[in-house]
């Protein structure tokens, strides 16, 4: 059988793993980079000459569905949390589209916009194997963005520019909109004691009547407001947990350097699929903080830490408990206090730490590779396409 594999974003360098997985499963593969193949007629020529049995798209892309002639099946693997109302507004899928999403609560989102076959399928490890000795040189490490430069802050700045020179708009912004946002964010921050996400229910209860009219004037309808607040809430969440650790080593974008935390040793950026594995292998404790609005799925960080043989300490949620056994494959926490207690315990118990890391690596290599995910996709879709 033959498959065309499409990639929308060049940063998805692990597309090579997907191609290799299909080849290992006996498929003839043609790779098309959609960033380089932008003209529809060029794309269609490649399809016509190759005659694939189906098309695999990383990530979900209804534009492909509009171009490709029926009845060629299209398998979409969406890796990101759907956080934009524009995605819902601008995308519609056909019956022949099959969607796999790494976030459970996004299944009904895809059903709402026309997809008929939608499935939850977690991510997989996609980083390179570490090429260093696993001797810990970092106490507690976090690799990823802190989220200081987020859409919420960008939009506030944009609204201030719009209101500049308009006294009425400026008054509404300063006296109604911003206090409303700050009030909700304070309540969300208080909920971090149990790592709970309450922004959606706060929006439902509060954004009504005259307040809703005022927000609509700033193009802040409820969904937009929820999306923006979610980004700031995720920044608050990571600050809440990470700034409480006595000594933290961090890697990521330059946002980290603007925080001026006394406990943080910012190490600079890390190349996503190469450097990170070495960091995980050389850290006593690797932290994962699943974004507060995306607790229904798992970051690839979870799988990559364990694949590298690193010890993983991550926040507790249903998604991770479905895949792994607590205190056997990894260690979980539900509060800041529990996180700090477990950091202190595993710092001084290297044998237990190493045993859990070894078990986690075995589990991930056995059941959470790209090959295992592609096999699951094929087992699901071949009977119905």
C-alpha positions as CSV (number, residue, x, y, z in Angstrom):
1,X,0.0,0.0,0.0
2,X,1.0,3.6,-0.6
3,X,0.7,6.7,1.7
4,X,1.4,10.3,1.2
5,X,2.7,12.0,4.4
6,X,2.2,15.8,4.6
7,X,3.7,18.2,7.0
8,X,2.3,21.7,7.6
9,X,5.0,23.1,9.9
10,X,8.8,22.8,9.4
11,X,9.4,22.7,13.2
12,X,7.9,19.2,13.2
13,X,11.3,17.6,12.5
14,X,10.2,14.3,13.9
15,X,8.2,13.7,10.6
16,X,11.1,11.4,9.8
17,X,10.0,9.1,12.6
18,X,6.5,9.0,11.1
19,X,7.8,8.2,7.6
20,X,10.1,5.5,9.0
21,X,7.2,4.0,11.0
22,X,5.1,3.7,7.9
23,X,8.0,2.1,5.9
24,X,8.6,-0.4,8.7
25,X,4.9,-1.3,8.5
26,X,5.4,-2.1,4.8
27,X,4.1,1.1,3.2
28,X,5.6,3.0,0.2
29,X,5.8,6.6,1.4
30,X,5.9,9.9,-0.5
31,X,6.6,12.9,1.7
32,X,5.2,16.3,0.8
33,X,6.2,19.4,2.7
34,X,3.2,21.7,2.5
35,X,5.3,24.8,3.3
36,X,7.2,24.2,0.0
37,X,4.3,22.8,-2.0
38,X,1.8,25.7,-1.7
39,X,0.2,25.5,-5.2
40,X,-2.9,23.3,-5.3
41,X,-2.2,22.1,-8.9
42,X,1.4,21.0,-7.9
43,X,0.0,19.1,-5.0
44,X,-2.6,17.4,-7.1
45,X,-0.1,16.3,-9.7
46,X,1.9,14.6,-7.0
47,X,-1.2,12.8,-5.8
48,X,-2.2,11.8,-9.2
49,X,1.1,10.3,-10.2
50,X,1.6,8.5,-6.9
51,X,-2.0,7.2,-6.5
52,X,-1.9,6.8,-2.7
53,X,-4.3,4.5,-0.7
54,X,-4.6,7.3,1.8
55,X,-3.0,10.6,2.9
56,X,-1.6,11.2,6.4
57,X,-1.5,14.9,7.5
58,X,0.4,16.3,10.5
59,X,-1.5,18.3,11.7
60,X,-5.3,18.5,11.1
61,X,-5.9,20.5,7.9
62,X,-9.3,20.8,6.3
63,X,-7.7,22.8,3.4
64,X,-6.2,19.5,2.2
65,X,-9.7,18.0,2.3
66,X,-11.0,20.7,0.1
67,X,-8.3,20.2,-2.5
68,X,-7.9,16.4,-2.7
69,X,-10.5,14.6,-4.8
70,X,-12.9,12.1,-3.2
71,X,-12.7,9.3,-2.2
72,X,-9.1,9.3,-1.0
73,X,-9.1,9.0,2.8
74,X,-7.3,11.6,4.8
75,X,-5.9,10.7,8.3
76,X,-5.2,13.8,10.3
77,X,-3.0,13.7,13.5
78,X,-3.5,16.9,15.5
79,X,-0.9,17.4,18.2
80,X,-1.9,20.8,19.6
81,X,-4.7,21.8,21.9
82,X,-7.4,23.6,19.9
83,X,-7.2,27.1,21.5
84,X,-8.3,29.3,18.7
85,X,-11.9,30.1,17.7
86,X,-10.5,30.8,14.2
87,X,-9.7,27.1,13.9
88,X,-13.4,26.3,14.5
89,X,-14.6,29.1,12.3
90,X,-12.3,28.4,9.3
91,X,-12.2,24.6,9.2
92,X,-14.8,22.0,8.2
93,X,-14.1,18.3,7.6
94,X,-15.8,15.7,5.4
95,X,-16.9,12.2,6.1
96,X,-13.8,10.7,4.6
97,X,-11.6,12.7,7.1
98,X,-10.3,10.7,10.0
99,X,-9.1,12.8,13.0
100,X,-6.7,11.7,15.8
101,X,-6.2,14.3,18.5
102,X,-3.8,14.2,21.5
103,X,-6.4,16.0,23.7
104,X,-9.6,14.2,24.8
105,X,-11.8,17.3,25.1
106,X,-11.0,18.3,21.5
107,X,-12.9,15.2,20.1
108,X,-16.3,17.0,20.3
109,X,-14.7,20.1,18.8
110,X,-13.8,18.2,15.7
111,X,-17.2,16.5,15.6
112,X,-18.8,19.9,15.8
113,X,-17.1,21.1,12.6
114,X,-18.0,18.1,10.5
115,X,-15.6,15.3,11.2
116,X,-17.4,11.9,11.6
117,X,-14.5,9.7,12.8
118,X,-12.6,11.3,15.7
119,X,-10.3,9.5,18.1
120,X,-8.2,10.4,21.1
121,X,-4.6,9.2,20.7
122,X,-1.8,10.4,23.0
123,X,1.5,11.8,21.7
124,X,4.8,9.7,21.5
125,X,8.5,10.2,22.2
126,X,10.1,12.1,19.4
127,X,13.5,13.3,20.6
128,X,16.9,11.8,19.8
129,X,18.5,9.3,22.1
130,X,20.9,10.9,24.6
131,X,24.6,10.8,23.8
132,X,26.0,11.6,27.2
133,X,26.6,9.6,30.4
134,X,23.6,9.8,32.7
135,X,25.5,11.4,35.6
136,X,23.3,14.1,37.1
137,X,24.8,17.5,36.8
138,X,21.5,19.4,37.4
139,X,19.4,19.1,40.5
140,X,15.9,20.1,39.3
141,X,15.3,20.9,35.6
142,X,12.5,22.3,33.5
143,X,12.8,22.5,29.7
144,X,10.1,24.6,28.0
145,X,8.5,28.0,27.8
146,X,7.4,29.9,30.9
147,X,4.8,31.8,28.9
148,X,5.5,35.4,29.8
149,X,5.1,36.5,26.2
150,X,1.6,35.3,25.7
151,X,-1.6,36.3,23.7
152,X,-3.3,37.8,26.7
153,X,-0.5,40.4,27.3
154,X,-0.2,41.1,23.5
155,X,-4.0,41.7,23.3
156,X,-4.0,44.0,26.4
157,X,-1.2,46.1,24.7
158,X,-3.2,46.1,21.5
159,X,-6.4,47.3,23.3
160,X,-4.4,50.1,25.0
161,X,-3.2,51.3,21.6
162,X,-6.8,51.2,20.2
163,X,-8.2,53.1,23.2
164,X,-5.4,55.7,23.1
165,X,-6.9,59.1,22.2
166,X,-10.5,57.8,22.8
167,X,-11.4,58.9,26.4
168,X,-14.6,56.8,26.5
169,X,-12.9,53.6,25.3
170,X,-9.9,54.2,27.6
171,X,-12.3,54.6,30.6
172,X,-14.1,51.4,29.8
173,X,-10.8,49.6,29.4
174,X,-9.3,50.8,32.6
175,X,-12.5,50.7,34.8
176,X,-14.3,47.7,33.5
177,X,-12.3,45.4,31.2
178,X,-8.9,45.2,33.0
179,X,-10.3,45.0,36.5
180,X,-12.6,42.2,35.3
181,X,-9.7,40.3,33.9
182,X,-7.6,40.8,37.0
183,X,-10.4,39.6,39.2
184,X,-10.8,36.4,37.3
185,X,-7.1,35.8,37.2
186,X,-6.9,36.2,40.9
187,X,-9.6,33.6,41.5
188,X,-7.8,31.3,39.0
189,X,-4.5,31.9,40.9
190,X,-6.2,30.9,44.1
191,X,-7.4,27.7,42.5
192,X,-3.8,26.7,41.8
193,X,-3.6,25.3,45.3
194,X,-5.3,22.2,43.8
195,X,-4.0,22.8,40.2
196,X,-7.6,23.4,39.1
197,X,-8.7,25.3,36.0
198,X,-11.8,27.5,36.6
199,X,-11.5,30.1,33.9
200,X,-14.4,28.7,31.7
201,X,-16.9,28.6,34.6
202,X,-15.9,32.1,35.7
203,X,-16.5,33.4,32.2
204,X,-19.9,31.7,32.0
205,X,-21.0,33.2,35.4
206,X,-19.5,36.6,35.0
207,X,-19.5,37.7,31.3
208,X,-23.2,38.7,31.0
209,X,-25.4,41.7,30.5
210,X,-23.8,45.1,30.3
211,X,-20.3,43.7,30.9
212,X,-20.8,41.5,27.9
213,X,-21.8,44.4,25.7
214,X,-18.7,46.4,26.8
215,X,-16.5,43.4,26.1
216,X,-18.0,42.9,22.7
217,X,-17.0,46.4,21.8
218,X,-13.4,45.3,22.2
219,X,-14.1,42.1,20.3
220,X,-13.9,40.2,23.5
221,X,-16.7,37.8,23.2
222,X,-16.7,34.9,25.8
223,X,-14.7,32.4,23.8
224,X,-12.0,35.0,22.9
225,X,-11.8,36.1,26.6
226,X,-11.5,32.6,27.8
227,X,-8.7,31.8,25.3
228,X,-6.7,34.9,26.3
229,X,-7.2,34.3,30.0
230,X,-6.1,30.7,29.6
231,X,-2.7,31.8,28.3
232,X,-2.1,34.1,31.2
233,X,-3.4,31.4,33.6
234,X,-0.8,29.0,32.2
235,X,1.9,31.5,32.9
236,X,0.7,32.0,36.4
237,X,0.6,28.3,37.0
238,X,4.2,27.6,35.9
239,X,5.4,30.6,38.0
240,X,3.4,29.3,41.0
241,X,5.1,25.9,40.9
242,X,8.5,26.6,39.5
243,X,9.4,29.7,41.5
244,X,8.8,27.8,44.7
245,X,11.8,25.4,44.1
246,X,15.0,26.4,45.9
247,X,17.2,25.7,42.9
248,X,15.9,25.4,39.4
249,X,17.8,25.0,36.1
250,X,15.7,26.1,33.1
251,X,16.0,26.0,29.3
252,X,13.8,27.8,26.8
253,X,13.2,31.1,25.1
254,X,14.4,34.5,26.5
255,X,11.2,35.0,28.6
256,X,13.1,33.2,31.4
257,X,15.8,35.9,31.5
258,X,13.2,38.6,32.2
259,X,11.9,37.0,35.4
260,X,14.8,37.8,37.8
261,X,14.0,34.8,40.0
262,X,16.7,34.2,42.6
263,X,16.2,30.5,42.5
264,X,16.5,30.1,38.7
265,X,19.6,29.3,36.7
266,X,18.6,30.0,33.1
267,X,20.7,27.9,30.8
268,X,19.5,29.4,27.5
269,X,17.6,27.8,24.6
270,X,17.8,24.0,23.9
271,X,17.4,22.4,20.5
272,X,14.1,20.6,20.8
273,X,14.8,17.1,19.6
274,X,18.6,16.9,20.2
275,X,19.8,18.9,23.3
276,X,16.7,18.0,25.4
277,X,17.5,14.3,25.8
278,X,20.9,15.0,27.1
279,X,19.5,17.5,29.6
280,X,16.9,15.0,30.8
281,X,19.5,12.3,31.2
282,X,21.8,14.5,33.2
283,X,19.2,15.9,35.7
284,X,18.3,14.3,39.0
285,X,14.7,15.5,38.7
286,X,12.9,16.6,35.5
287,X,9.7,18.6,36.0
288,X,6.7,18.7,33.7
289,X,4.0,21.2,34.3
290,X,1.1,20.4,32.0
291,X,-0.5,23.7,31.0
292,X,-3.5,24.4,33.2
293,X,-5.9,24.6,30.2
294,X,-4.6,21.4,28.6
295,X,-5.0,18.8,31.4
296,X,-6.9,16.4,29.0
297,X,-3.7,15.5,27.1
298,X,0.0,15.1,27.6
299,X,3.0,17.1,26.3
300,X,5.7,15.2,24.4
301,X,8.0,16.2,27.3
302,X,6.4,13.4,29.3
303,X,7.5,10.8,26.8
304,X,10.8,12.3,25.9
305,X,12.0,12.6,29.5
306,X,11.3,8.9,30.2
307,X,12.7,7.8,26.8
308,X,16.0,9.5,27.7
309,X,16.2,7.6,31.0
310,X,15.3,10.7,33.0
311,X,13.4,10.7,36.3
312,X,10.0,12.5,35.7
313,X,8.0,14.4,38.3
314,X,4.8,15.8,36.8
315,X,1.4,17.1,37.9
316,X,-1.3,14.5,38.3
317,X,-4.1,14.3,35.8
318,X,-6.4,11.6,34.4
319,X,-4.6,11.4,31.1
320,X,-1.2,10.5,32.6
321,X,-2.8,8.0,35.1
322,X,-4.4,6.1,32.2
323,X,-1.0,5.5,30.6
324,X,1.5,5.1,33.5
325,X,1.7,3.6,37.0
326,X,2.4,6.2,39.7
327,X,5.6,5.6,41.6
328,X,6.6,2.9,39.2
329,X,7.1,4.7,35.9
330,X,7.1,8.3,37.2
331,X,6.1,10.4,40.2
332,X,3.1,12.7,40.4
333,X,1.9,15.6,42.5
334,X,-1.4,17.6,42.9
335,X,-0.2,20.6,44.9
336,X,2.9,22.8,45.4
337,X,3.5,21.3,48.8
338,X,3.4,17.7,47.4
339,X,5.8,18.7,44.6
340,X,8.3,20.2,47.1
341,X,8.1,17.2,49.4
342,X,8.8,14.8,46.6
343,X,11.6,16.9,45.2
344,X,13.3,16.8,48.6
345,X,12.7,13.1,49.0
346,X,14.0,11.9,45.6
347,X,17.0,14.2,45.7
348,X,18.4,12.1,48.5
349,X,17.2,8.7,47.4
350,X,19.1,8.1,44.1
351,X,18.4,4.3,44.1
352,X,14.6,4.8,44.1
353,X,14.9,7.6,41.6
354,X,17.0,5.5,39.2
355,X,14.7,2.5,39.5
356,X,11.6,4.6,38.6
357,X,13.5,6.2,35.7
358,X,14.5,2.8,34.4
359,X,11.0,1.5,34.6
360,X,9.7,4.6,32.8
361,X,12.2,4.2,30.0
362,X,11.2,0.6,29.5
363,X,7.5,1.4,29.4
364,X,7.9,4.3,27.0
365,X,10.1,2.4,24.6
366,X,7.8,-0.6,24.6
367,X,4.4,1.2,24.2
368,X,4.8,4.9,23.3
369,X,6.9,5.1,20.2
370,X,6.0,6.6,16.9
371,X,5.7,3.1,15.5
372,X,3.2,2.0,18.1
373,X,1.1,5.1,17.4
374,X,1.1,4.6,13.7
375,X,0.2,1.0,14.2
376,X,-2.7,2.0,16.4
377,X,-3.9,4.5,13.7
378,X,-3.8,1.9,11.0
379,X,-5.6,-0.7,13.2
380,X,-8.3,1.8,13.8
381,X,-8.8,3.2,10.2
382,X,-8.1,0.3,7.8
383,X,-11.4,-1.5,8.6
384,X,-13.4,1.6,7.8
385,X,-11.6,3.2,4.8
